[in-house]
């Protein structure tokens, strides 16, 4: 009886480890797929977005994002983010996740998320960037900045 339970526990442990490592392998494969294309785009986009100029920032934003946000509201958001000051330095982008699915209109879309630690004039910030991949062409689908300087 104890032997059967031990075999079952070992089997379930192996199954669990296989699932965990399978997801890790899949994630690593997806990350490798975008390391030569999306990461250089992120390294170009963050300094440009960090100029806090609505006209420059708008060039990087996806059409879908801009359709949801008026130009006035977008300018106000960029102005509020500008309180953290100029970009001093940024770390390497860290792959977070990839989402592939259908839009409500039935079109396929892929969104790749990265997080980036950056230092600005007023302190550290964590940037989360979601990129919309349209046949190898990227645009910013989501842009989030977390910083203590913005909470003041």
N, C-alpha and C positions, 0 to 999 in steps of 0.2 A: 504494500500500500504506500509506504513512504517513498519507495523507489519510483512509483508511478507519479506521485505528486512532484517529486524532484525533477523527473523528466518533463512534466508538463510546465513547471516553472522555468526550467532552462529553455524549453521550446518557445514559451511566450516572451522570455527575455530576448532571445535571438530574433524573434519576429519584430519586437519593438525596436531593437537596435537597427535591424534592417530597414525599417520604415524611416527612422531618424536619419540614418546615413543616406538613404535614397533621396530624401528631400534635400539634404545638404549637397549631394552630388548634382541634383537637378538645378539647385540655386547657383552652384559654382559654374555650371555649364552656361546658364543664362547670363551670369555676370561676365564670363569670358567673351560671350557673343558681343557685348556692348563696350568692352574696355577700350577698343581702338576707335570707336566712333562717338559714343555718348560722353565718355570722360573728357576728351578734348573739348567737346561742346560745353560741358559744365565749366571747365577751366576758363573758357572764353566768356561765358554768359555771366558768371558771378561778378567779375570785375566790372563788366558793362552795366549790369543791373545796380551795382553798388555805387554808381555815379549819381544815383537818385534823380535822374532826369527822365520824366515821363515819356518823352519822345523816344529816347534811346531804349528805355525799358519796353515800350510798346512793340518795338521791332522784334524782340525776343519772345513775346507772349504769343500763345496759340490763338488762332482765329476764334476758336470756341470760347476761350477765356474772355477775349475782348468783346464778344457778342453778349456775354452775361454782365459785363461791367461797363458803365458809361465812362467816357473820357474824363469827366469831372471827378467822378468817384475814384477812378484809377489814379489821377493826379493827386488827390487827397491821400490815398494810401501810400503812394511813393513819397509824398511830403512827410507823412508821419514816420515812415521808415528812415528817412534821412536824419532823424535825431541821433542815430547811432554813429554818424560821422563817416569819414572816408575809410575804405578798406585798407588795412595795414598788411595783413597776411592771411592766407587761407591754407588749410591742410588739404591732403589728397581727398577727393570725393570717396565716400564709402557707399557701396551698393547696398540698398535696403531691400527692394522687392521689385517684381515685375508683375504687371496686370495685363492680361490680354482678354478681351471680351468684345461683346457687341454693344454698340450704342443703342439708345432707344429707337433710332432710325434704322437699325439693323446693319450698320456698317461696323467692320472690324476696327478695333483700335488697340494699341499697345502703349502703356504708360510705364516708364521706368523711373523708379524713385532713388534718389541719392541724398545722403546727408553730408554736410560739410561743416567742419568747425572753422570759424574765421575770427580774426581779431580786427576790431574797428577802433576808431579814436576813443570811443567811450567804454570799450571793454570787449569781452568775448561774446560771441553769438553762435548759435547753431542754426544752420540754414537747411531746410528740407526743400528739395527741388524735384518736382515731378515733370518728366519730359514726355511729350507726345511724339511717338515715332511714326512718321508717315513715310514709309518706303525709304528709310535711311536718313530722312530729313527731320531734324528735331526742332521743337518749339517748346516753350515753357507752358506747361499745363497747370502747374501749381507751384507757388512760391511762398514759403513760410519762413519768417525770421523770428527766432526766440532769443531775446536778450534782456538782461536786467535793465539796461538803459531805456528800453521801450516801456517798461512798467512804471517809470517815474512820471 
